[in-house]
């Protein structure tokens, strides 16, 4: 039997049911791993006492031969998900001291399935970032290092804490959110698997909002199968969320081993970027070959409006953020910085409470929504967004899924691109289209680069066809046989 912190969720479930390990033992092993990896700064809040109590309860349930699909499995929760009575800051100073009196629907579903919370995971402030450098709680470090170098690398963002904790073996899986790539990019940077499901598959209720038409919850875990197990528990219609899809949840776990024989896989020419590292192109070509060997047929396709995706995203997302973040004023919850007048109190609180990146996006968003610019920027961006979605609709008349790189590079050093917001925004170049079109996408580790850092492949599927995404992702996972680990994690 593998060491507790090296088990997958699927393996741990079997071991728990066979009484080869207890939830208490599994949880204690991960609590110790959390202590040993605190230098990564992956956690904002640790909840060891709650975890131990929940593990004890899970063992009682398992002893009766009962329990949910995640009974006794220790997980981490991104600090964007409201957790009743547990500090929830969204990585921001402005939410200091906020302990929600309610539970997010996604985390509530995980507790109903028997999962155990180890703590809340660090993230870019209000999910705005691609590096986990914008968190008020400090940067998260990637457990991976370049060969022969000691410089700290970013884990990607905004779900960098989630990805780093999974890669470091301090949690078995973690919740995450994806607005423009914030599940798939950190998964690619850390050698983990992350899926952004179709918009509406998971409830957004109780998740601190960034851009409401783009945000979607999903899991980061060690394998495609583990992501399927977690997403199964996280998904489902929620009457409290008007954007939640009233559709049955398929058996994602069963779909994982379905295979890809007979599937047509789209290869979009627009994702061949000038100046992209050769290793990214090489891995993509390898992924195409792997799927061909597994019985799929690659088909060249075009997604002509892809080149507009990043500018469209960086109009729509800040516009929605400027509206969503207007609620943080120092009156009802979180930080309050006094002033002589009410307006001054608003100004002082928001000036002190928001970080530089959040302020930048609020300003951009307010500008594009202002009188005289609304039609020129926001409405035009929405029209182009419709064209991007239509590109996918046309493509899916020919293919069953689409294969692309997950990121334009491997993980970069902390601080390397912080002075250049445009360079940071380009990290999302391969991922934002799926958010704009509301489609499911998964990142699967495909190999390592010359520096020994993980690289990911992305599969984008049809709306509410996560089953095919899982099947294609699993075929890539099998072929890649990615077994590399960060230094010291073997």
N, C-alpha and C positions, 0 to 999 in steps of 0.2 A: 504494500500500500504506500502511495506517495506521502510525503510529509504534508501535514494539514494545510500549510500555506501554499503548497504547490498543487493542491487538488483543484480540478475544475468544479464548477457548481454541480455538473452532472455526476462527476465522480463522488463528490461529497454527499449528494442525495442518496446514492446507492450505499455508501459506507454507513450513513446514519441509519438507514432502514435495516441494514444487515447487522446493526449494533457493533460495527467494527470501530466506531468512534462515537463519542457523544457530542451534542451541540456545545456543551460546556467546554470540552476539550478543543473543539474547532474554534470557538470564540476566543478562548484564552490564547491560543496560538496566534490569532490575528491581532489581539490586543498587544501582545508582546512585539509582534512585527511593527505595529503602529509606533510603539515606543522607540524601537530600533531605527526607524526611518523618519523620525521627527525632523531631522535636518532637511528633508525635502519640503517642509512647510505645506504638506498636502491637506492637512486638517485645520479648520478654523475652530471647531468645537469637538471635543471627544466626549463620548457618553459611555464610559466603561461600566458604571454601575447598572445602568439600564440594560446594557448588552448582556451582562452576567445574569441579571434577573430574567430577561427574555429567553436566554439559553436554557436556564433551569426549567422554565415553563415549557419550552419546546421539547426538552427531554422527557417530560411527563407525558406530553401528547404523543411523542414518537413511541414511547414504551407501550402505549395502548394500541399501536399499529395504525395510528391516525395521523392527521396533519396535512397541511396544505402543500402545494408544489414547491415552496421554498422554505419549508419548515426547518428551522434551526440553522439557516444559511446567513452568515454575517456579511452585511453590505454597508457601503458608504452612501451618503445622500448629499448631493450637490447643495450648496448653501443658498440656492435659488428656490428650493422647495420649502414651503412653510411646514414646520413641524411643531405640533402643539406643545407649548411649554418649553421648547428648546430654541435657543438663540438662532435667529435667521437674519443675516445681514446683507445678502446678495453681494458680498464682497465690498460693501460700502460703509463709510463712516457715518453716513446720514441715517443708517438703520441700527446704529449702536444701541444695544439694550432691548431690541425688539424681540419679544417672545410671543409668537402668534397664539391666539386662543383657539386655533382651529388647525386641521391637518390637510395638506394638499391631497387631492384625490389619488394621484399616482402613488404617493408614499403610503396612504391609507390602504390602497390595494395590496401593496407589498407586505404590510403588517398583517393584513387578512390572509395572505398566502403563507404566513409563518416566518417571514424574514426578520432578521435582527439588525438593529441600527448600531453601528460602531461609532458614528459621529457625522459631523457636517464637513463637507469638503470645500476647500478653497477654490476661488474662481476669479476671472476678470470682473471688475466692478460692473454690476448690472448686466453681466454677460457681454460687455463691450470690449472685445479684444481677441487677438489671435496668438497670445503668448503667455497669458496669466501673469503679466507684468503690471496690470492696472489695478490689481486688488489692493484695497486699503490694508489688508493683513500681510502684505509683502508678497514677493514673487514666489511661485512654486518652482522647484527644481525638478528637472527630468532625471529619473534614476539612470538613464543611459549617459555614456560619455564617449567622445571621439577617441579612437585608438591613439594611445600615446599622448593624450592631452587631458588636463584636469579642469578645463574651463566648464562652468556650469551651463547647461543647455536648457532652453525653454521646453515645457511639455506640450506646448500648443494651448489654444484657448477657444472659448472661455472655460471649457470643462477640463482645464489642466489639472486641477486637484483630483478629479475623478480618474483621469487617465493615469496620472502618476501613481496614485494609490493602488490601482489595479496592477500596473506594471511592476511595482515594488513589492507585490504580494502582501500588502497590508489589509486589503479587502478582497473578497471573492468576486465582487462586481459592484457597480456604482450607477446611480442615476445620473443623468446628464441632460443638457438641453442643447438644441441646435437651431440657430437663427440664420446663420450663413455658412455653417460648416463646423460649429463648435462641439460636435460629437466626433465627426469623421476626421477632422484635422488633428486633434490631440491623440486620437486612436492611432493614426498613421505615424505620428511623431514618437509614440511610446511602444510600438509593437503589440498593441492590443486591438480588439475588435470593437467597433462602435456602429450602431445603426440609428439613423434618423428615420422614424416611420413616416408614413403618409400624414400630412397635416389633417388633424381631426381624429387620428387613430387613438391617441392618448389625450386625456383631459388636460387642459391648461389651468384648471381651477386650483388656486392655492400656489401657483408658481408665479413668482415676482415677474411682472411683465417687462419686456424690452420692446419688441416690435410684434404686436399682437397677431398680425396676419402671416408672420413668418416663424415665430417660436414654436418648437415642438419638442416634447420630452422623449427620451430614449435611453437605452442602457449602454454602458461600456463594460466589457468583460474580457475574459482570456480567450474564448473560442466563439465561433459562430453559434454552436449549440447553446452555450451559456446565454448568449444574447437572446436567442429564441425563447429560452425558458423565462428569462426576466421580462421580455416584452409581452409574453403571453399574460403574465400577471399584471403588468402595468396598463394594458389596453382595455378598451371598452367604453361604451357610451356613458356620458355623464350629463344628466339634465341640468346640472349647475353651470355647464359650459355650453353656450349656444353654438360654438364651432365644433363641438364633439360630434363625431359621426355616429349615427344610430344604425350601426351595422354589426353583424355577428363577428366575433373574433375567431379567425381560423386557427387550426392547430399548427402553430409555427414550428413546434418541435418536430412534428412528423414530416414537415416539408423539408427540413434540413438535409436529409439523406435521399431526397427525391431524384437527384441527378440532373444532368443538363442535356442528355441525349435528345437530339431533335430540336433544341432551342436555337433561335437565331439571336446573335449578340451584336448589337450595334456598336460600331467604332466611329465616333464622330471626328471628322477631320479638323474641326475647329479647336480641339483640345491639344493639337500639336503646336505648341507655342514656340515662337522664335526665341532663342536664348535660354530655353529650359535646359537644365543639366542632362547630359546624355544618359545618365543612370536612370532618370525618370522615364525617358523614351524606351530604354532597353527593358525596363521592368514591364512597361505596358505591352511591348511586343511579346515578352515572355508570357504575360497573362493571357494574351490572345492565343498563343500556342498551347497553353495548358487547357484552355476551354475547348479548343479544336480537338485535342487529344481525348478529351472527355466526351466527345460526341456532339458538341455544339458547332454551329456554323457562324463564323464572323461575317458581318455585312457592313460595308462602308456606308455611312449615313452622313447627313449634314444637319447641323443645328445652327442655321445662319445668323440668328440673333444673339448667339452666345457672347459675342464681343461687346454687347451692350449690358451684360448681366451685372458686372461690378458697379458701373455708374448708376444703373437703375437701383441696385440694392442700397447704395450709399446715398440715395435720395429718399427712398421709401422707409428704410430702417430708422434713420435719424428722425424723420418726420413723425413716425409712430412713437419713437422714444421720447421726443419732446412733449408729446401729449401725455404719454403714460407717466412720465417722471414729474409732471406738474403737481401730483398729489403729495410729493415730499416737500413739506413747507414748514416743518417744526411745530405744527399745531397739534396733530393727533397722535403721532408715534415717532419713535426714534429720536435723533439728535435735535436739540433746540438751542440756538444761540440767541440770547436776548438782544433786543434793540429798543430804541426810544419809541418807535412806532411799530404798528403791525407790519407795514411794508419793509421796514428796516430789519425786523426779525426774520421775515422771509428771506431777504437778501443775505443777511449774515449766516443764516442756517444753510442755505444752498451753496454759498461761497465756501463755507468751511466743510460742508458735508460731502460735496461731489468732487471727484478727482478730475484731472485735466482731460482725460479722454471722454469722460461723460459730459463734461462742460462743452467740449468741442462738438460732440454729436447733438447735444441739445441746441446749440447755436446754429448748426447746419440745418437741423430739422425745423427750427422756428423760422429760419430764413426762407426755406423752400415752401413753407405753408403760409408765408405772409402775403398780404395784398400786393398784387402786381407780379408776384413770382409763382403763385400757386399753379396757374395754368402752364407757365413756361417750364416748370420743373416737376412738380408733384403729379399733375394730371398726365403730362407727357410720359413720365416714368411708368405710371400705371398702364398706359396704352402699350408701351414697349414690353412691359411684364406680360401682358396678354399675348403678345407675339412670341415671346420666349416659351410660354406654356403651349402655344399652338405648334411650335417647332417639335416639341416632344410628342404631342398628339399625332402629328403626321409621321414622325419616326416610328411610333409604336404600331403603325399600320404594317410595317415591314419587319419589326424585330420584337423580341420578348423582353429584353433587358439591354442595358447599355453599359459598356466597360470603359473606364477612364482612369488616369492616375488620380490619387486622392489629394496630393499636394504637389506644388511646384518644386519642392526641395525637401531634404531631411531637416530635422530639428536644428535650429541655429542657436548661437550663444546668447545668453541673457544680456540684454542691452544692445545687441548687435544692430537692430533695426529701429530702436525706439525713437530716434531723432527724425525718422522719415515715415510719417503716417501712411503715405501712399505705398511704400514698400511693405508695410505691415498689412495693409488692406489687400495687397496682391496675394497674400497667403490663402485667401478664400476663392481664388479664381476658378478652381475646379469644382467647388462645392455649392456656391450660391445659387446656381441655376435650379438645383433640386428644391431649394427653399422657395424660390420665386414661383415655381410651378407646383409646389405642394407635394412633391413626389418622394417616395422612400429611397434612401441611399445608405449603403454600408461600406465601411472601410475595413479591409482585411490585410494583415501584414503579408507582404509578398517576398521580402528578402531584406538584405542590408546593403548599404553602399560601401564605397572604398574605405570610409572611416569607421565602418562597423555599426552604423546607425540604421534603424529600421525604416523601411519605405512601405507605403500602403497602396493597394489597388482599390478603386471605388466601383461599385455596381449600383446603377440607378434603375429602378423598376417603374412599372406602371402604377398609377394611383391604386392604393389598397391591394397591391399584389406583393406584399412582403414575402409571401411564400416563395415566389420565384427568386427574389433577391437573396433569401436565405440559401436556396438551393445552389445558386450560382456562386455565392460567397463561400459555401462549403466546398464546392468543387475546386475553387482557387486555393482554399486553405489546405485541402488534401494534397494538391499538386505542389504547393510551396513548401509544405512540411516545415513551417517556421518554428524552430526550437531555440533560437538565440535568446539569451537573457541578459539583462543589465549586469554589469560587473558586480560580483559579490552576491548575486541572487541565486546562483546555482545550488 
